[in-house]
Each structure stands twice: as structure tokens, then as C-alpha cells.
Amino acid sequence: MSGFEGNESFLRPSREDQGRAFLPVCRRQVEAHHQRSLDLDQSAIALRVEQTEFLIYRGRLQLRQGERAIGSGEGRVEIGRWLAGLRFEQAVHHIVLEDYIAAVEAAEARRDRLTAQIEAMLPDWELAPVVAALQTMRGMALVNAATLIAELGDLSRFANPRQLMAYLGLVPSEHSSGASVKRGGLTKAGNSAVRRLLIEAAWSYRFPARVSRELRLRQEAQPRPIREIAWKAQLRLCARYRKLARSGKPANVVTAAIARELAGFVWAIARCVPTRDAA
């Protein structure tokens, strides 16, 4: 230790070291602030997953007992009546079914409460106009639109839609050397939550293009240019989905391709909406 006496600079960290040490602290603070704004959105999405898992397990129980699996197109009242009419050989199966039904009802009530909280918080958010504009698109209701913007923030930071597609990992990977060009699957880089959200929304474009009553209600307060982009997206993506499906592409490949183009239309709509700070 005698060799270091009187040389305090040896023990004092440099400014560069101090900056490197301070960066994780800033990053954690930013991430913590950002996470608080995403908690409600993530909880609402988690509830959808729970309900889907319940439907899978309920279907397995029914099939094991020789019952007909219920269709997704049946109404809520018909589902309740159908469930009440189920008969099993063992009484314990009725107890399990009632427990499953109670679990779904509790999850739906929680989902509705969280959705109401998201809707109540939107008016105070500077990006609320962008969320409202994105809801003019098929597959982009309140929770999806709010989650997407909460995850990505201001989309004007992307100079073009290709940057957004690459950021979300919706572009093919590439292993090229010289004149040889080899492309593989999706890079799956960037934000996985938004990528999953867009792929989920892409499934809705397997149906013919149309404006439903619910979608029309979401479009009423939006200006004509935004509605035109949303309709253009429907015409393009619905036709694209059918074309890729007819060509024999696997369903996951088709939905990934639709999700990539859907990200481009999301970028186009977001660029048409001035934020409150800009206004």
C-alpha cells in the first residue's frame, strides 16, 4: 500500500467511468416510468391469454366426455344455455366445469375494469389522438391501439415505415455473402409485445373487406384522410391475405406478412395525427 500513498487520483474514478456508472441508473428510471404506463395494457392482454387457455382446457374436457365442442361464432346467451345443459357421468366433472365458468366470469370482470381504466386515462395522454386514429383500422380496438402506442411512443421518430418494420422484427433475416443472397425467417428483433399484437390483428384480415357497425362507430369522429387510409389498408391486406393463402403459404407465414404491411399503415395513420404538443 505504500506505493499508492499520496496518489489519490489512482483511486478516484474518471469522468468517463462516472458516466458509465450513471447510465444504468438513468436507464432504470426511464424504464420504471415507462413500465407504469404499460401495466394496465399488459394486464388486459394477459387476461386474453388466460381466457384462451380456459377455452382450450374446457374443449379438452368436453371432448373427453364425448360432448360437442362449442363454436366460436355462438352468442353469449347461447353459450350459457349450452353449458347449463351439459351432462357428465361423474359429479366431479360438473364441479370442475362450474369452477371454469366462474374463472372466466372473474377474468372478464377484471378485463372490463382494466379496459375502463385505460379509457379513463386516455384523455390526459398527449398521444391519445393517435390511439383514437388507429382505432379506425380493423383489428385495432382500444386495448390494441393503446398498447401499441404505449410501447412505441411517438412514431414520428421513424423516418419511413421500413424502419418501423425492422424495429419490430417483422422483416426477414439475411445471410448474404458477395453475390449470394440468402434470406431466412423473421429477425424477431425489437419489441415482442407489439409484434405479437400486430400478428394477432393480422388474423382479422382473412375475412372480406367491410366496415362493421362497431368499426364505423370508431371512425365517426376521425377526419376523412385517416378513414381513407384505414379503408385502403382493408382493401390491400384482405386481398393480400387471400392471395398468399391460395398460393399455399403456411398460415403463420401469411399472418406475419400481413402484420408487416399492417405496421406500415399504422405508421401512415400516426403521421397524419398531430400530437397535442405539436398542435
NUPATI-726324 format. One record per residue (C-alpha): x, y, z; residue number from 1. Coordinates in nm, 3 decimals. Each point is the difference from the previous one (the first is absolute). Example, Ala and Ser with C-alpha at 12.3 -4.5 7.8 and 13.67 -1.06 7.14 Angstrom:
c1,c2,c3,mivo
1.230,-0.450,0.780,1
0.137,0.344,-0.066,2
# end
This chain:
c1,c2,c3,mivo
0.000,0.000,0.000,1
0.294,0.234,0.049,2
0.046,0.030,-0.373,3
-0.343,0.167,-0.033,4
0.029,0.251,0.285,5
-0.052,0.361,-0.112,6
-0.149,-0.110,-0.334,7
-0.374,0.054,0.055,8
-0.070,0.028,-0.374,9
0.073,-0.370,-0.030,10
-0.304,-0.079,0.214,11
-0.230,0.274,-0.137,12
-0.213,-0.116,-0.299,13
0.035,0.197,-0.320,14
-0.288,0.198,-0.153,15
-0.042,-0.268,-0.263,16
-0.033,-0.267,0.268,17
-0.246,0.216,0.189,18
-0.208,0.045,-0.315,19
-0.005,-0.374,-0.065,20
-0.110,-0.062,0.358,21
-0.276,0.263,-0.026,22
-0.148,-0.134,-0.323,23
-0.158,-0.314,0.156,24
-0.160,0.218,0.267,25
-0.159,0.226,-0.263,26
-0.106,-0.299,-0.203,27
-0.169,-0.162,0.299,28
-0.185,0.323,0.080,29
-0.125,0.036,-0.359,30
-0.102,-0.365,-0.016,31
-0.183,0.024,0.332,32
-0.193,0.307,-0.118,33
-0.083,-0.167,-0.330,34
-0.105,-0.323,0.172,35
-0.259,0.176,0.212,36
-0.174,0.120,-0.315,37
-0.008,-0.354,-0.141,38
-0.127,-0.195,0.301,39
-0.370,0.035,-0.085,40
0.054,-0.090,-0.366,41
0.209,-0.307,0.083,42
-0.256,-0.116,0.258,43
-0.281,0.025,-0.253,44
0.199,-0.207,-0.252,45
0.084,-0.259,0.267,46
-0.371,-0.043,0.068,47
-0.058,-0.082,-0.366,48
0.264,-0.274,0.025,49
-0.164,-0.139,0.315,50
-0.338,-0.014,-0.170,51
0.147,-0.173,-0.305,52
0.169,-0.261,0.220,53
-0.331,-0.059,0.179,54
-0.180,-0.060,-0.329,55
0.265,-0.255,-0.099,56
-0.026,-0.191,0.327,57
-0.380,0.017,-0.002,58
-0.002,-0.142,-0.351,59
0.226,-0.287,0.107,60
-0.230,-0.079,0.292,61
-0.303,-0.004,-0.229,62
0.167,-0.219,-0.261,63
0.114,-0.248,0.265,64
-0.362,-0.029,0.110,65
-0.125,-0.039,-0.357,66
-0.164,0.344,-0.011,67
-0.011,0.228,-0.303,68
0.254,0.283,0.020,69
-0.172,0.338,-0.012,70
0.057,0.223,-0.300,71
0.162,0.343,0.022,72
-0.284,0.164,-0.193,73
-0.272,-0.078,0.254,74
-0.136,0.282,0.215,75
0.054,0.051,0.369,76
-0.357,-0.099,0.098,77
0.015,-0.315,-0.213,78
0.334,-0.094,0.156,79
-0.143,0.032,0.352,80
-0.303,-0.211,-0.088,81
0.216,-0.261,-0.168,82
0.233,-0.024,0.298,83
-0.296,-0.034,0.238,84
-0.128,-0.293,-0.206,85
0.321,-0.203,0.016,86
-0.026,-0.334,0.177,87
0.294,-0.206,0.126,88
0.013,-0.347,0.148,89
0.202,0.106,0.304,90
-0.118,0.279,0.230,91
0.355,0.131,0.044,92
0.004,0.104,-0.367,93
-0.292,0.236,0.064,94
0.196,0.156,0.286,95
0.303,0.049,-0.226,96
-0.217,0.154,-0.272,97
-0.164,0.244,0.242,98
0.343,0.099,0.129,99
0.115,0.065,-0.358,100
-0.307,0.213,-0.068,101
0.058,0.202,0.318,102
0.364,0.052,-0.100,103
-0.101,0.139,-0.340,104
-0.263,0.228,0.150,105
0.253,0.137,0.250,106
0.256,0.052,-0.278,107
-0.256,0.180,-0.217,108
-0.098,0.229,0.289,109
0.365,0.083,0.064,110
0.056,0.060,-0.373,111
-0.295,0.239,-0.011,112
0.131,0.193,0.303,113
0.347,0.035,-0.152,114
-0.143,0.103,-0.337,115
-0.209,0.267,0.173,116
0.312,0.127,0.179,117
0.189,0.022,-0.329,118
-0.288,0.191,-0.157,119
-0.018,0.236,0.298,120
0.374,0.076,-0.013,121
0.013,0.070,-0.375,122
-0.133,0.361,0.003,123
0.301,0.116,0.204,124
0.254,-0.167,-0.231,125
0.172,0.210,-0.266,126
-0.009,-0.293,-0.243,127
-0.372,-0.065,0.049,128
-0.087,0.140,-0.350,129
0.230,-0.259,-0.158,130
-0.169,-0.280,0.198,131
-0.341,0.120,-0.118,132
0.117,0.020,-0.362,133
0.142,-0.353,0.003,134
-0.337,-0.134,0.110,135
-0.134,0.076,-0.349,136
0.185,-0.313,-0.115,137
-0.127,-0.355,0.013,138
0.160,-0.194,0.285,139
0.091,0.320,0.189,140
-0.253,0.052,0.278,141
0.071,0.196,0.318,142
0.234,-0.240,0.180,143
0.204,-0.086,-0.310,144
0.040,0.362,-0.109,145
0.088,0.123,0.350,146
0.250,-0.281,0.053,147
0.170,0.063,-0.333,148
0.050,0.372,0.063,149
0.098,-0.053,0.366,150
0.270,-0.242,-0.115,151
0.128,0.201,-0.298,152
-0.067,0.361,0.101,153
0.013,0.268,-0.269,154
0.022,-0.175,-0.338,155
0.133,0.314,-0.167,156
0.348,-0.109,0.112,157
-0.009,-0.257,-0.281,158
0.090,0.168,-0.328,159
-0.186,-0.260,-0.209,160
-0.214,-0.310,0.057,161
0.290,-0.234,-0.083,162
0.182,0.124,0.309,163
-0.301,-0.084,0.215,164
-0.032,-0.346,-0.157,165
0.368,-0.070,0.067,166
-0.027,0.133,0.355,167
-0.284,-0.243,0.069,168
0.188,-0.297,-0.145,169
-0.255,-0.054,-0.277,170
0.257,-0.009,-0.281,171
0.178,-0.316,-0.122,172
0.348,-0.076,0.125,173
0.281,-0.002,-0.254,174
0.320,-0.203,-0.034,175
0.168,0.136,-0.311,176
0.356,-0.013,-0.126,177
0.112,0.165,-0.321,178
-0.246,-0.073,-0.278,179
-0.176,-0.265,0.207,180
-0.318,0.121,0.173,181
-0.166,-0.230,0.253,182
-0.302,0.109,0.203,183
-0.146,-0.188,0.292,184
-0.279,0.040,0.249,185
-0.097,0.313,0.188,186
0.271,0.167,0.201,187
-0.238,0.029,0.300,188
0.204,0.290,0.126,189
-0.135,0.299,0.189,190
-0.328,0.017,0.187,191
-0.157,-0.346,0.027,192
-0.324,0.130,0.158,193
-0.085,0.220,-0.300,194
0.108,-0.272,-0.244,195
-0.238,-0.247,0.165,196
-0.275,0.264,0.003,197
0.033,0.067,-0.373,198
0.004,-0.370,-0.084,199
-0.315,-0.046,0.207,200
-0.164,0.291,-0.184,201
0.110,-0.142,-0.336,202
-0.230,-0.300,0.045,203
-0.305,0.225,-0.038,204
0.096,0.074,-0.362,205
-0.076,-0.354,-0.111,206
-0.362,0.113,-0.038,207
-0.127,0.215,-0.290,208
0.044,0.376,0.029,209
-0.296,0.170,0.165,210
-0.077,0.267,0.259,211
-0.195,-0.152,0.285,212
-0.234,0.198,0.224,213
0.251,0.005,0.285,214
0.280,0.112,-0.231,215
-0.218,0.274,-0.150,216
-0.072,0.136,0.348,217
0.374,0.022,0.066,218
0.052,0.183,-0.329,219
-0.271,0.265,0.035,220
0.209,0.261,0.180,221
0.306,-0.043,-0.222,222
0.083,0.217,-0.304,223
-0.047,-0.133,-0.351,224
0.373,-0.051,-0.082,225
0.042,-0.236,0.294,226
-0.314,-0.197,-0.090,227
0.126,-0.030,-0.358,228
0.332,-0.146,0.117,229
-0.185,-0.250,0.221,230
-0.221,-0.108,-0.293,231
0.299,-0.023,-0.231,232
0.164,-0.227,0.258,233
-0.305,-0.227,0.000,234
-0.013,-0.027,-0.379,235
0.372,-0.066,-0.025,236
0.045,-0.239,0.294,237
-0.317,-0.206,-0.052,238
0.089,-0.061,-0.364,239
0.362,-0.069,0.092,240
-0.104,-0.253,0.263,241
-0.217,-0.196,-0.244,242
0.270,0.007,-0.266,243
0.269,-0.134,0.231,244
-0.235,-0.263,0.142,245
-0.091,-0.123,-0.350,246
0.368,-0.031,-0.087,247
0.040,-0.264,0.270,248
0.197,0.205,0.250,249
-0.023,-0.119,0.363,250
-0.244,0.198,0.214,251
0.273,0.139,0.226,252
0.196,0.124,-0.301,253
-0.310,0.169,-0.141,254
-0.087,0.175,0.327,255
0.359,0.116,0.046,256
-0.003,0.154,-0.348,257
-0.332,0.174,0.072,258
0.131,0.124,0.336,259
0.303,0.151,-0.173,260
-0.216,0.198,-0.242,261
-0.242,0.088,0.279,262
0.290,0.168,0.182,263
0.046,0.220,-0.306,264
-0.363,0.114,0.008,265
0.028,0.065,0.375,266
0.299,0.224,-0.072,267
-0.193,0.183,-0.274,268
-0.298,0.074,0.225,269
0.218,0.108,0.292,270
0.183,0.248,-0.222,271
-0.330,0.162,-0.095,272
-0.091,0.076,0.361,273
0.164,0.302,0.167,274
0.074,-0.053,0.368,275
-0.125,0.251,0.254,276
0.349,0.142,0.049,277
0.032,0.060,-0.374,278
-0.345,0.150,-0.014,279
# end
